[in-house]
Amino acid sequence: MGNTSEVPSSPRKRGYAVASKGLGYSKTFSTGEFMKRKIIEIDREKCNGCGQCVEACHEGAIQMVDGKAKLVSDIYCDGLGDCIGECPVDAIKIIEREAGAFDETAVAEKMATKQSSNVSPSGCPGMKSFSFNKDAPKTDAQPAAGGVSALTQWPVQLQLVPVQAPFWQNSDLLIAADCVAVAYPDLHSKLIKGRSLAIACPKLDDTSTYVEKLTSIFKENEIKSITVARMTVPCCSRISAFVEAALNTCGKNIPCNIITINLDGTIQDDRDA
C-alpha cells in the first residue's frame, strides 16, 4: 500500500494496460481515470484456491492464477465486494487506495470474449461444469470393456461442483470419500454408474462450508436418492455426518443409504441413513 499523502485529491488521467495471458483476453487502454476509491484486496497467503470468489464476481475481476485468486485489473472491480461472503478463509477485504476507475465497457468486452471461449468462469478449465454422454457409440479412442469410466460429469470435488447444474436434476447422487476411489475396486461399475458424483475428504479438506453447500444442492435440485460411500476409518464418519446434517436442514425427505468400505476394499456395511 502506498503513502496516502501521494494520493491525488481529485481524479487524474493516466495510461494503463490490461493483459491476462491464458485467460482468453488481452486489451490495452490508452487512458484511464485514477482516484482513491474502494476496491478489493486478496491475501494470497490465506487463499486456499477454492475459486468461489471467482464465481461470485459478476464482473470477472478475479481469476485463478497459479492456483490462487488474483485481482487481474483494477478497472474490472466495482468495489462492492460480492466476492467477500463467498470466501471460506476470509482472504478478501475491501480497502481504499489509488486505483483505476471501474470501466463497465471493458468489463462487457471481457465477459463477451469469455462467453465465446472455452475458458471457465474461474479461468481454470478444470472447474468448467459439463456432462458426458455415456450413450454415445463407442470409438477406437474409448477404453475397452472392463476399463470404461462410468463418470458422467465434471467437476466432481465438493468444493468445486456448482450448487445448480443439469447433472443434479432428477439424479441419484453419490457422495464419496476420496479414499474410496483407491480402496474399492468396483467403484465405477457398482457405485458411480447411473449416479451423479461429489467427492470430498472429511479429514484434509476445509470442510467449514460443506454442510451449507450440501444443503443448497439438496434444496435447489431434484435429487431422487443419496448414497454415501465412506471408509471404515473413524475420521471418515464425518462425511456421513455432513450429509445427515444437510438432510435435516434442506426441508426435503430424500432417501439416503451409507456404504462403509473396509481397508481391503470389501464392503463392511450397507445401511439406510
Wavefront OBJ file of the C-alpha trace (Angstrom):
o trace
v 0.000 0.000 0.000
v 1.334 3.447 -0.893
v 1.506 6.505 1.323
v -1.878 8.214 1.363
v -0.150 11.597 1.021
v 0.719 10.599 -2.539
v -2.913 10.078 -3.487
v -4.227 12.984 -5.589
v -7.143 14.991 -4.211
v -9.000 14.655 -7.495
v -9.091 12.080 -10.290
v -6.325 12.227 -12.882
v -5.714 10.592 -16.227
v -3.023 8.032 -16.793
v -2.427 5.245 -19.301
v -2.897 1.668 -18.190
v -2.772 -1.765 -19.732
v -4.850 -4.876 -19.152
v -3.450 -8.202 -20.246
v -4.124 -11.646 -18.824
v -2.164 -14.378 -20.521
v -4.045 -17.656 -20.911
v -7.378 -16.292 -19.706
v -8.818 -15.658 -23.150
v -8.452 -11.897 -23.417
v -5.839 -9.176 -23.801
v -6.684 -5.499 -24.066
v -4.704 -2.269 -23.776
v -6.374 1.037 -22.899
v -4.539 4.260 -23.667
v -6.073 6.430 -20.950
v -7.820 5.842 -17.674
v -9.064 7.706 -14.625
v -7.239 7.047 -11.361
v -8.660 8.005 -7.994
v -8.765 6.919 -4.392
v -11.688 4.515 -4.143
v -12.906 1.272 -2.593
v -11.523 -1.903 -4.129
v -10.976 -5.476 -3.019
v -7.669 -6.813 -1.713
v -6.854 -10.539 -1.743
v -4.476 -12.134 0.746
v -2.862 -14.809 -1.421
v -1.250 -16.400 1.621
v -4.688 -17.137 3.089
v -6.294 -18.100 -0.232
v -6.934 -21.851 -0.488
v -7.650 -21.802 -4.228
v -11.314 -22.866 -3.941
v -12.383 -20.427 -6.680
v -15.704 -19.491 -5.049
v -14.877 -15.780 -5.236
v -14.300 -16.113 -8.983
v -17.798 -17.468 -9.477
v -19.257 -14.719 -7.257
v -17.585 -11.849 -9.140
v -20.036 -10.885 -11.883
v -17.517 -8.522 -13.482
v -14.785 -11.149 -13.875
v -12.292 -9.080 -11.876
v -10.901 -12.150 -10.101
v -9.200 -15.074 -11.791
v -7.231 -18.075 -10.603
v -3.510 -17.523 -11.237
v -1.031 -20.212 -10.146
v -3.752 -21.832 -8.040
v -4.646 -18.644 -6.131
v -7.279 -15.948 -6.582
v -5.957 -12.689 -8.042
v -7.469 -9.316 -8.931
v -6.452 -9.171 -12.587
v -7.135 -5.448 -13.058
v -8.493 -2.564 -11.000
v -10.817 -1.473 -13.813
v -12.852 -4.682 -13.560
v -13.574 -4.307 -9.818
v -16.595 -2.207 -8.824
v -15.609 -2.330 -5.148
v -18.983 -3.671 -3.957
v -17.448 -6.852 -2.566
v -19.912 -9.556 -3.659
v -16.977 -11.953 -3.530
v -16.221 -11.408 0.177
v -19.067 -13.503 1.557
v -18.084 -16.448 -0.642
v -14.527 -16.737 0.718
v -14.323 -19.551 3.304
v -10.963 -18.379 4.689
v -11.556 -14.592 4.937
v -8.842 -13.850 2.391
v -10.710 -10.907 0.788
v -11.459 -7.472 2.179
v -12.390 -4.028 0.857
v -9.788 -1.295 1.193
v -9.354 2.252 -0.099
v -6.416 3.011 -2.353
v -5.489 4.711 -5.594
v -6.949 2.591 -8.359
v -8.126 2.747 -11.937
v -11.755 3.742 -12.272
v -14.257 0.922 -12.742
v -14.805 0.533 -16.504
v -18.156 -1.022 -17.460
v -17.237 -1.048 -21.152
v -14.044 -3.005 -20.508
v -15.976 -5.467 -18.325
v -18.607 -6.007 -21.016
v -15.931 -6.631 -23.669
v -14.066 -9.129 -21.499
v -17.168 -11.033 -20.445
v -18.330 -11.262 -24.056
v -14.943 -12.688 -25.030
v -15.047 -15.250 -22.230
v -18.583 -16.362 -23.068
v -17.492 -17.158 -26.607
v -14.434 -19.130 -25.444
v -13.947 -22.426 -23.652
v -12.363 -20.788 -20.628
v -14.295 -21.453 -17.420
v -15.540 -18.531 -15.278
v -12.712 -19.254 -12.841
v -10.018 -19.163 -15.541
v -9.324 -22.824 -14.761
v -10.524 -25.391 -17.358
v -10.745 -27.976 -14.574
v -13.607 -26.038 -12.960
v -15.763 -25.849 -16.071
v -19.020 -27.704 -15.469
v -20.287 -30.162 -18.094
v -21.844 -33.583 -18.572
v -20.748 -36.571 -20.660
v -22.979 -38.568 -22.996
v -22.426 -42.178 -21.970
v -24.932 -43.418 -24.549
v -22.783 -42.278 -27.484
v -21.412 -45.031 -29.760
v -18.000 -46.299 -28.729
v -14.998 -45.298 -30.815
v -11.476 -46.686 -31.091
v -10.341 -43.933 -28.734
v -12.554 -45.194 -25.910
v -11.266 -47.768 -23.411
v -12.068 -51.423 -23.859
v -14.761 -53.215 -21.869
v -13.753 -53.574 -18.228
v -11.922 -50.264 -18.230
v -14.832 -47.971 -19.084
v -15.366 -44.980 -16.818
v -18.921 -44.502 -15.552
v -18.327 -40.822 -14.774
v -20.921 -38.580 -16.447
v -19.974 -35.083 -15.228
v -17.225 -32.650 -14.308
v -16.161 -31.298 -11.826
v -16.571 -33.831 -9.014
v -14.801 -32.291 -5.995
v -17.346 -30.971 -3.497
v -15.546 -27.634 -3.191
v -15.732 -27.140 -6.957
v -19.105 -28.532 -8.041
v -21.792 -25.889 -8.682
v -24.859 -25.762 -6.457
v -27.112 -25.892 -9.507
v -26.263 -27.982 -12.573
v -28.159 -30.104 -15.105
v -26.431 -33.267 -13.868
v -28.027 -32.885 -10.407
v -31.585 -32.772 -11.731
v -33.574 -35.995 -11.166
v -30.369 -37.788 -10.286
v -29.280 -40.423 -7.833
v -26.360 -38.759 -6.065
v -23.208 -40.493 -4.832
v -21.187 -38.638 -2.204
v -17.900 -40.476 -1.743
v -14.836 -40.024 0.409
v -11.686 -39.576 -1.670
v -10.073 -42.793 -0.410
v -13.000 -44.916 -1.575
v -11.758 -44.437 -5.141
v -8.461 -46.083 -4.206
v -9.773 -48.838 -1.931
v -12.954 -50.054 -3.658
v -12.185 -51.852 -6.937
v -15.764 -51.742 -8.268
v -16.294 -48.023 -7.707
v -17.300 -47.225 -11.300
v -19.389 -50.301 -12.075
v -21.129 -50.601 -8.696
v -21.327 -47.052 -7.316
v -20.722 -44.323 -9.910
v -22.688 -45.961 -12.737
v -26.055 -44.218 -13.083
v -25.262 -41.600 -10.452
v -24.058 -38.027 -10.258
v -20.994 -37.628 -8.054
v -19.386 -35.431 -5.429
v -16.172 -36.441 -3.662
v -14.560 -34.992 -0.547
v -12.009 -35.732 2.142
v -13.543 -35.068 5.570
v -10.085 -35.119 7.199
v -7.924 -32.964 4.889
v -10.406 -30.640 3.146
v -11.509 -27.309 4.557
v -14.969 -28.612 5.414
v -16.360 -25.447 7.031
v -18.822 -24.869 4.175
v -19.717 -28.468 3.335
v -22.990 -28.739 5.267
v -24.192 -25.418 3.850
v -23.237 -26.410 0.289
v -24.806 -29.854 0.503
v -27.964 -28.308 1.932
v -28.154 -25.937 -1.041
v -27.598 -28.768 -3.537
v -30.330 -30.869 -1.927
v -32.727 -27.928 -1.666
v -32.265 -26.391 -5.121
v -32.249 -29.582 -7.200
v -34.496 -32.617 -7.571
v -32.302 -35.335 -6.038
v -34.002 -38.752 -6.128
v -31.677 -40.570 -3.731
v -28.338 -40.190 -1.975
v -25.657 -42.829 -1.459
v -22.741 -42.046 0.843
v -19.590 -44.140 0.373
v -17.054 -43.835 3.191
v -14.080 -45.726 4.548
v -14.195 -47.644 7.817
v -11.592 -45.380 9.471
v -13.130 -43.138 12.183
v -12.251 -39.791 10.576
v -14.279 -40.751 7.506
v -17.500 -40.838 9.525
v -17.635 -37.053 9.231
v -18.700 -37.258 5.575
v -21.832 -39.152 6.695
v -22.417 -36.565 9.400
v -22.209 -33.715 6.851
v -24.818 -35.387 4.639
v -27.155 -36.185 7.531
v -26.920 -32.603 8.829
v -27.707 -31.234 5.355
v -30.669 -33.606 5.019
v -32.035 -32.391 8.341
v -31.973 -28.751 7.207
v -32.848 -28.935 3.498
v -36.561 -29.413 4.079
v -36.797 -32.489 1.848
v -37.196 -36.195 2.547
v -34.546 -37.753 0.311
v -33.778 -41.475 0.711
v -30.168 -41.981 1.811
v -28.038 -45.037 2.436
v -24.472 -45.282 3.702
v -21.922 -47.797 2.416
v -18.806 -48.409 4.507
v -15.713 -49.788 2.779
v -13.057 -51.824 4.573
v -9.380 -51.069 4.063
v -9.064 -54.227 1.933
v -11.744 -52.936 -0.467
v -14.614 -55.115 0.713
v -17.957 -53.723 1.857
v -18.324 -53.728 5.634
v -21.799 -52.247 5.903
v -24.652 -51.022 3.685
v -27.452 -49.336 5.625
v -30.084 -46.629 5.406
v -29.116 -43.306 6.997
l 1 2 3 4 5 6 7 8 9 10 11 12 13 14 15 16 17 18 19 20 21 22 23 24 25 26 27 28 29 30 31 32 33 34 35 36 37 38 39 40 41 42 43 44 45 46 47 48 49 50 51 52 53 54 55 56 57 58 59 60 61 62 63 64 65 66 67 68 69 70 71 72 73 74 75 76 77 78 79 80 81 82 83 84 85 86 87 88 89 90 91 92 93 94 95 96 97 98 99 100 101 102 103 104 105 106 107 108 109 110 111 112 113 114 115 116 117 118 119 120 121 122 123 124 125 126 127 128 129 130 131 132 133 134 135 136 137 138 139 140 141 142 143 144 145 146 147 148 149 150 151 152 153 154 155 156 157 158 159 160 161 162 163 164 165 166 167 168 169 170 171 172 173 174 175 176 177 178 179 180 181 182 183 184 185 186 187 188 189 190 191 192 193 194 195 196 197 198 199 200 201 202 203 204 205 206 207 208 209 210 211 212 213 214 215 216 217 218 219 220 221 222 223 224 225 226 227 228 229 230 231 232 233 234 235 236 237 238 239 240 241 242 243 244 245 246 247 248 249 250 251 252 253 254 255 256 257 258 259 260 261 262 263 264 265 266 267 268 269 270 271 272 273
